[in-house]
Structure formats: C-alpha cells, structure tokens
Amino acid sequence: MATLLQINSSLSGDQGHSSALANQFTERWRERNPGGRVIVRDLARQAIPHLDAERLNAFITPADKRTQAQEEIVAYSDQLIDELRRADAVVFGVPMYNFGVPSTLKAYFDHVARSGETFRYTSSGPEGLLDDKPVYIFAARGGIYQGTDADSQTGYLNTFLAFLGLTDTHFVYAEGMAMSGDHKEKALESAQAEITQLAAA
Ligand SMILES: Cc1cc2nc3c(=O)[nH]c(=O)nc-3n(C[C@H](O)[C@H](O)[C@H](O)COP(=O)(O)O)c2cc1C
C-alpha cells in the first residue's frame, strides 16, 4: 500500500496557503492511489519539542546505557523517522516566518536527523541513509524572493533533505501572499496549475 506523509507547519492550520496547497496535492495523490494511506502531521497543533541538551544526550547515549526517560525520547524520534522512512512520498507545507522555516519544522528536522539512522559520516563526507523518494514542498511567502538571496528556505531545505538522502525535491511557490494588487490570486492560480501537472506526472 502506497503511503504519503504530509507535514504541515502553518500557524493558520488548513486556512494557511501552504497547507491548502499541500492538501490539494494530497487530494490528487489520493485519487491516483486509491487505497493509499495518508499520514498528516500538523506541527502547529502538535508541536515537536525543541532539541535541548537532554534530548541530544538521549540520542547519543548507546542503546544499552539509556535511562527510561532517554528511551522515551529516542522512541519518539524513532517514530518520526519510521514514518519518514516508510513513506513513498513526502509533502511539506512551508510558510515563511521571519525569513526562515517555521521553528516547529526545524524542531521536526532536529528529531529526524540522527547519526546512524538517517545519515552517517564516511571518510568521504556525509551520506544520507534514507531511500530517495519524491518530496513535494509548498512554500507560501508574504513577499517575493524566489531566486534571490532572501529565499533562505529553498537552499536550506534542499541541503537538509539531501543530507538524509532525499534529493528528488519539487517546489511549488505561492509568493506575494501579503502584497496588494492581484499578486496573490495569480500566484495561487499558478501554484494550482503546477499541482495539477505534478500530480499527473
Ligand atoms: C510570524 C510571521 C512572520 C512572517 N515573516 C515573513 C517573512 O519573513 N517574509 C515573508 O515574505 N512573509 C512573511 N510572513 C508572511 C507569510 O509568509 C505569509 O502570510 C504566508 O502566506 C504564510 O504561510 P501560510 O499562509 O501557509 O500560513 C510572515 C507571517 C507571519 C505570521
């Protein structure tokens, strides 16, 4: 059974443009994969804790030396990694907040980047340990930054995901969401057209 993992991070829930576009893609995916399974994580509703010293120590303590509390911390991270590992495709809804990705999404990344599980260092550098799979990213921004240095998200997401072995990324942008005029409507129309194409590919 095909599985899609959808991670939303808009503070506006399903009203967020990034979530709405991600939801539209997921609906197309469901149509093409009847019987497929969709797992949705809404990071604004169910926040993932920040990585702190206690959590990092749990990750790096050998399995046979972990305390009960550390085992629980690692089990939580293992569950997130397992979802990512088993998914056949992954969808991220990503708003731009203060020129970065939402801190909730960063917290998620901090729980799925685990040495020996999703990446390792070899003599020739880092190696991602996840099997490659399509990753669809729906990025909503108030302004327009694509292709400029102010687009802090695209390079970061590509670098981070590739570090885990995920290189097959597809970005759909909804930019100018806070701008006056018809920027917003045009950007959303264009994003919807891209979704139709992507979902049919
Ligand atoms: C806290 C906050 C910070 C924001 N920071 C930026 C920003 O740095 N650059 C930008 O272009 N838009 C910024 N915006 C606007 C959002 O990117 C825009 O509203 C976008 O549609 C949010 O995604 P969503 O609709 O999926 O929630 C910010 C919005 C909020 C609420």
The ligand as a Gaussian input file, in Angstrom:
#p B3LYP/6-31G(d) Opt

LIG

0 1
 C        5.086000      35.487000      12.170000
 C        5.110000      35.750000      10.699000
 C        6.293000      36.046000      10.086000
 C        6.332000      36.267000       8.707000
 N        7.534000      36.508000       8.107000
 C        7.584000      36.656000       6.767000
 C        8.826000      36.863000       6.106000
 O        9.883000      36.890000       6.698000
 N        8.805000      37.013000       4.760000
 C        7.650000      36.956000       4.046000
 O        7.697000      37.078000       2.829000
 N        6.462000      36.740000       4.639000
 C        6.412000      36.596000       5.970000
 N        5.203000      36.363000       6.582000
 C        4.006000      36.207000       5.741000
 C        3.765000      34.727000       5.467000
 O        4.881000      34.123000       4.860000
 C        2.542000      34.551000       4.568000
 O        1.421000      35.034000       5.279000
 C        2.313000      33.115000       4.172000
 O        1.110000      33.011000       3.440000
 C        2.269000      32.202000       5.409000
 O        2.025000      30.889000       5.025000
 P        0.606000      30.197000       5.348000
 O       -0.420000      31.014000       4.586000
 O        0.776000      28.827000       4.858000
 O        0.392000      30.302000       6.835000
 C        5.151000      36.164000       7.951000
 C        3.946000      35.860000       8.590000
 C        3.925000      35.649000       9.946000
 C        2.627000      35.285000      10.607000

